[in-house]
Amino acid sequence: MKLYYNCRKFFIISLLSFAVVLTGFFDLPRAQRVSSDQRVAVITFHAVSKDFEPNPTVISQDELEKTFQLMQQRGYRPINLEQFHGFIDGKIGVPQKAVLITFDDGYEDNFLLAYPMAQKYNFPAVIFAVAKWFSDYPRPEPHRPHLSADQAKTLMAKGLWSIAGHSYDGHRKVSGEKGPGSFYTTMVADNVYRESDLEYKARLWTDVSLTAFTLEKFGVKPVDFAFPYGSYNDTIKEILLKSGYKYFYTNDPGLNSPGQDPKHIFRLSSAPTADENLALLDYYFGNQ
């Protein structure tokens, strides 16, 4: 009889303990529970203009604002970079129809035209900047105006947007055996010179290190990197990993899942109109 009561007591205590644990789970904030069916779209913009430009990588400020309005109306939820890291790492959940907004290259119009609009809608975003433009002595070439160091510092101080890596001077083509190719994936070659494997890796290491050094001056821990032109190979991934980067952004289309490989993040390339951008998001989230 004593054994019966002891067993019954143990069973009741165990059941109560399980109930406490289960209750604690359901009391967790929604954003801290990771569901296997959650997905995040990473959408990529580039330059923003005051008026329409016949360039598929440039969106007018009116169409960008309309994109933001439609996203808000249709239940899309922009998240910040820290939330995205937690999601990819499988540590936290995100709202349904979550979107990470990104701008590649780091143009000045991102600061002058896009950022005030993002403040209006409280939309976080990430700028993947070509870091050489923060230097006092960038390599001279014709270019669309880029963010200055002071503008980047202002963005970082306000906290809504983040800045991440997009090379130092690697957003360009170099001559290779088969013609011009991406800086990061092409070994330099011409009629009189052939780059060795060690020279190729040293060139990449230098560029990646300079990118990290520049970002660190803004107080940024460089762990995010978007491949210029979306071009990558195993060599540049290995060098980025050794340099402390963890999250690698491709131009391969698709949605991202919790716990996936952070070295291969999918992104959706934006269009010049809001209707096209929402059609793109609706297509990938299955809301056609």
C-alpha positions as CSV (number, residue, x, y, z in Angstrom):
1,M,0.0,0.0,0.0
2,K,2.8,2.4,0.9
3,L,4.4,1.6,-2.5
4,Y,1.1,2.4,-4.2
5,Y,0.9,5.9,-2.6
6,N,4.5,6.7,-3.3
7,C,4.1,5.8,-7.0
8,R,0.8,7.8,-7.2
9,K,2.5,10.8,-5.6
10,F,5.4,10.5,-8.1
11,F,3.0,10.3,-11.0
12,I,1.1,13.4,-9.8
13,I,4.3,15.4,-9.3
14,S,5.6,14.4,-12.7
15,L,2.3,15.4,-14.3
16,L,2.2,18.8,-12.6
17,S,5.8,19.4,-13.6
18,F,5.1,18.6,-17.3
19,A,2.1,20.9,-17.1
20,V,4.2,23.8,-15.9
21,V,6.7,23.3,-18.7
22,L,4.0,23.0,-21.3
23,T,2.3,26.2,-20.0
24,G,5.6,28.0,-20.1
25,F,6.1,27.0,-23.7
26,F,2.7,28.4,-24.7
27,D,3.4,31.6,-22.8
28,L,6.5,32.3,-24.9
29,P,6.1,35.4,-27.0
30,R,5.1,34.5,-30.6
31,A,8.3,35.9,-32.1
32,Q,10.4,33.5,-30.0
33,R,8.9,30.3,-31.3
34,V,10.3,28.9,-34.5
35,S,7.9,27.1,-36.8
36,S,9.2,25.0,-39.6
37,D,6.7,26.5,-42.0
38,Q,7.9,30.1,-41.5
39,R,9.8,31.7,-44.4
40,V,11.5,35.1,-44.9
41,A,11.9,36.9,-48.3
42,V,15.0,39.0,-48.7
43,I,14.2,41.6,-51.4
44,T,17.0,43.5,-53.1
45,F,16.8,47.1,-54.3
46,H,19.7,49.2,-55.6
47,A,19.4,52.9,-56.6
48,V,16.4,55.2,-56.0
49,S,15.7,58.2,-58.2
50,K,13.4,61.2,-57.9
51,D,11.9,60.4,-61.2
52,F,11.6,57.4,-63.5
53,E,14.8,56.1,-65.1
54,P,14.9,53.4,-67.8
55,N,17.1,51.2,-65.7
56,P,15.8,47.9,-64.2
57,T,18.0,48.4,-61.0
58,V,16.6,51.9,-60.3
59,I,13.3,52.5,-58.7
60,S,11.6,55.9,-58.4
61,Q,10.8,57.2,-55.0
62,D,7.1,57.2,-55.8
63,E,7.2,53.5,-56.8
64,L,9.3,52.7,-53.7
65,E,6.8,54.4,-51.4
66,K,3.9,52.6,-53.2
67,T,5.8,49.3,-52.7
68,F,6.0,50.1,-49.0
69,Q,2.3,51.0,-48.8
70,L,1.2,47.8,-50.6
71,M,3.5,45.7,-48.4
72,Q,1.9,47.2,-45.3
73,Q,-1.7,46.8,-46.7
74,R,-1.1,43.1,-47.7
75,G,0.3,42.1,-44.4
76,Y,4.0,41.9,-45.2
77,R,6.2,42.5,-42.1
78,P,9.7,43.9,-42.6
79,I,12.2,42.6,-40.0
80,N,15.6,43.9,-39.0
81,L,18.9,42.2,-39.5
82,E,19.2,41.0,-35.9
83,Q,15.8,39.2,-36.2
84,F,16.9,37.7,-39.5
85,H,20.0,36.3,-37.9
86,G,18.0,34.7,-35.1
87,F,15.6,33.2,-37.7
88,I,18.3,31.7,-39.9
89,D,20.1,30.4,-36.8
90,G,16.8,28.6,-35.8
91,K,16.6,30.5,-32.5
92,I,13.6,32.8,-33.0
93,G,10.5,32.9,-35.0
94,V,9.3,35.8,-37.2
95,P,5.9,37.1,-38.3
96,Q,4.2,35.4,-41.2
97,K,5.1,37.0,-44.5
98,A,8.3,38.5,-43.1
99,V,10.6,40.4,-45.4
100,L,14.2,41.7,-45.0
101,I,14.6,44.8,-47.2
102,T,18.1,45.3,-48.7
103,F,19.8,47.9,-50.8
104,D,23.0,46.9,-52.7
105,D,26.0,49.1,-53.4
106,G,25.3,51.9,-51.0
107,Y,24.2,54.8,-53.2
108,E,23.7,58.2,-51.7
109,D,20.1,58.2,-52.8
110,N,19.4,55.4,-50.4
111,F,20.1,57.9,-47.6
112,L,18.5,60.9,-49.2
113,L,15.4,59.4,-50.7
114,A,14.7,55.8,-49.4
115,Y,15.7,56.2,-45.7
116,P,13.2,59.1,-44.9
117,M,10.5,57.0,-46.5
118,A,11.5,53.9,-44.4
119,Q,11.3,56.1,-41.3
120,K,7.8,57.1,-42.3
121,Y,6.7,53.4,-42.4
122,N,9.1,52.3,-39.7
123,F,10.6,49.8,-42.1
124,P,14.1,48.4,-41.2
125,A,16.5,47.6,-44.0
126,V,20.1,46.8,-44.7
127,I,22.6,48.5,-47.0
128,F,25.3,46.3,-48.5
129,A,27.8,48.9,-49.2
130,V,30.9,49.0,-51.5
131,A,33.3,50.1,-48.7
132,K,35.9,51.9,-50.8
133,W,33.4,54.8,-51.2
134,F,33.9,55.5,-47.5
135,S,37.6,56.2,-48.1
136,D,38.9,59.7,-48.7
137,Y,40.8,58.3,-51.7
138,P,38.6,55.8,-53.6
139,R,39.8,54.4,-57.0
140,P,38.8,57.2,-59.5
141,E,36.0,56.1,-61.9
142,P,32.7,57.4,-63.2
143,H,30.0,56.5,-60.7
144,R,26.6,57.3,-59.3
145,P,27.1,59.2,-56.0
146,H,27.6,56.8,-53.0
147,L,27.0,57.2,-49.3
148,S,29.7,59.2,-47.5
149,A,31.2,58.1,-44.2
150,D,29.3,60.8,-42.4
151,Q,26.0,59.7,-43.9
152,A,26.7,56.1,-43.0
153,K,27.5,57.1,-39.4
154,T,24.2,59.0,-39.2
155,L,22.3,55.9,-40.4
156,M,24.0,53.7,-37.9
157,A,23.3,56.2,-35.1
158,K,19.6,56.2,-35.8
159,G,19.3,52.5,-35.5
160,L,16.6,51.6,-38.0
161,W,18.9,50.6,-40.8
162,S,22.1,48.5,-40.8
163,I,25.2,48.5,-43.0
164,A,26.9,45.3,-44.2
165,G,29.6,44.2,-46.6
166,H,29.5,44.2,-50.4
167,S,33.3,44.2,-51.1
168,Y,35.9,46.9,-50.8
169,D,36.9,47.3,-54.4
170,G,35.5,44.1,-55.7
171,H,32.3,45.3,-57.3
172,R,33.9,45.3,-60.7
173,K,35.0,43.0,-63.5
174,V,38.6,41.8,-64.1
175,S,40.1,40.4,-67.3
176,G,40.3,36.6,-67.4
177,E,41.1,33.8,-69.8
178,K,37.5,33.7,-71.0
179,G,37.0,37.5,-71.0
180,P,35.8,39.9,-68.3
181,G,34.5,38.2,-65.1
182,S,33.6,38.9,-61.6
183,F,36.4,40.2,-59.3
184,Y,35.8,37.4,-56.8
185,T,35.5,34.4,-59.1
186,T,37.8,35.2,-62.0
187,M,41.6,34.6,-62.0
188,V,43.3,37.5,-63.7
189,A,44.8,36.7,-67.1
190,D,45.9,38.5,-70.2
191,N,48.5,38.2,-73.0
192,V,51.5,38.6,-70.7
193,Y,50.3,37.6,-67.2
194,R,48.5,34.7,-65.5
195,E,47.5,35.1,-61.8
196,S,48.6,32.1,-59.6
197,D,46.2,30.5,-57.2
198,L,48.1,32.1,-54.3
199,E,47.9,35.5,-55.9
200,Y,44.2,35.1,-56.5
201,K,43.5,34.1,-52.9
202,A,45.7,37.0,-51.6
203,R,43.8,39.5,-53.8
204,L,40.5,38.2,-52.4
205,W,41.8,38.2,-48.8
206,T,43.0,41.8,-49.1
207,D,39.6,43.0,-50.4
208,V,37.6,41.1,-47.8
209,S,39.9,42.3,-45.0
210,L,39.7,46.0,-46.1
211,T,35.9,45.6,-46.2
212,A,35.8,44.4,-42.6
213,F,38.3,47.0,-41.5
214,T,36.2,49.8,-42.9
215,L,32.9,48.5,-41.4
216,E,34.5,48.1,-38.0
217,K,35.3,51.8,-38.0
218,F,31.5,52.4,-37.9
219,G,31.2,50.0,-35.0
220,V,29.8,47.2,-37.3
221,K,30.8,43.6,-36.6
222,P,31.1,42.4,-40.2
223,V,29.2,39.1,-40.4
224,D,26.9,39.8,-43.4
225,F,28.2,39.9,-47.0
226,A,26.4,40.1,-50.3
227,F,28.3,38.8,-53.3
228,P,28.8,41.4,-56.0
229,Y,26.8,40.4,-59.1
230,G,25.7,37.4,-57.0
231,S,28.9,35.7,-58.1
232,Y,30.6,33.3,-55.7
233,N,32.6,30.1,-55.5
234,D,34.0,27.9,-52.7
235,T,37.2,30.0,-52.5
236,I,35.5,33.2,-51.6
237,K,33.2,31.5,-49.2
238,E,36.2,30.0,-47.4
239,I,38.0,33.3,-47.2
240,L,34.9,35.1,-45.9
241,L,34.4,32.4,-43.2
242,K,38.0,32.8,-42.1
243,S,37.5,36.6,-41.9
244,G,34.6,36.2,-39.5
245,Y,31.7,36.5,-41.9
246,K,28.8,34.1,-41.4
247,Y,25.8,35.1,-43.5
248,F,26.3,35.1,-47.3
249,Y,23.7,36.7,-49.6
250,T,23.3,35.4,-53.2
251,N,21.2,36.5,-56.1
252,D,19.6,33.1,-56.3
253,P,15.8,33.5,-56.0
254,G,13.8,31.9,-53.3
255,L,12.6,32.2,-49.7
256,N,14.6,31.4,-46.6
257,S,13.9,28.8,-43.9
258,P,14.8,28.6,-40.2
259,G,18.0,26.8,-39.6
260,Q,19.1,26.7,-43.2
261,D,22.7,27.1,-44.4
262,P,23.6,30.8,-43.6
263,K,26.3,30.7,-46.3
264,H,23.6,30.6,-49.0
265,I,20.8,33.1,-48.4
266,F,18.3,33.5,-51.2
267,R,17.2,36.9,-52.4
268,L,14.5,38.3,-54.7
269,S,15.6,41.0,-57.2
270,S,13.2,44.0,-57.1
271,A,11.5,45.5,-60.1
272,P,11.1,49.2,-61.0
273,T,7.4,49.2,-60.1
274,A,5.4,48.5,-57.0
275,D,2.9,46.2,-58.7
276,E,5.8,44.0,-60.0
277,N,7.4,43.9,-56.6
278,L,4.2,42.9,-54.8
279,A,3.5,40.3,-57.6
280,L,7.0,38.9,-56.9
281,L,6.4,38.6,-53.1
282,D,2.9,37.2,-53.6
283,Y,4.2,34.6,-56.0
284,Y,6.9,33.3,-53.6
285,F,4.6,33.4,-50.6
286,G,1.9,31.6,-52.7
287,N,-0.7,34.4,-52.6
288,Q,-1.3,34.7,-56.3
